[in-house]
Amino acid sequence: MDEFNQKLIDLNKGSNTIVEQIPELTYIGNPVLRTKTADVSLEEGLEVGKKLIETLLKYREITGLGVGLAAPQIGSSANVFVTHKDDISKIFINPKIINLSEDENIYKENCLSSSHVWCDVKRPKSITISYTNEGGEQVTEEYDSFWARLIQHEYDHLQGIVNVDKATVGTIEYRFGNPNEEKIRE
């Protein structure tokens, strides 16, 4: 077993597990992950967004994993998700994906709400999303490659969908590799 997976196994033994260190995280089986979220005010969106970033950064500090988190993953029905990549955190309030490319790619997706399994998920290569940013402005942006995939994954959480729901048949498996080393495939 590699060092990365041994660290995660060790974290889940004894009295200092991830569940105990980050009790606000929800896991598959919790009905909040299967419920569509509701739009929120800017104030509420910022409050939830800040809690999401705090939780995500704590998870990253413990495990070295995690680039996004959606409100249902901390038990909230707010229409908010966050990303954290390249040391930049971003809050998406009341997002709506308004365009998806026809071209797709495949990636072995992991999720903080089902952290011990991963699966191949086929998704559009690029998207256009509209959302309210932290300054209260309505923004429309295009994303491609990993960013498009990350945003679609988090957006799905707001629709009551988790990655295993979109798994390519026969690809759900226990995660034995390091998700940080996974590459997008055509």
FENLIN-V194860 format. One line per field, one symbol per residue. psi: psi as a letter, one per 20 degrees, with the letter a starting at -180 (. if undefined). A space follows every 10 residues. Layout:
psi=???
This chain:
psi=qrhghhghgh hjqbjlrggh hmiipqqphp hhijpprqqr rgghghgggh hggggghggh hghjrpiqpq ghikjqjqmp rqqoqkkpqp poplqppipp qhprrqqopq philiiqrqp ppqqhqrpqp rpahjjqpqp qqqrchgggg ghghgghijk prhhhjqppj iprpoirohi iqqpq.
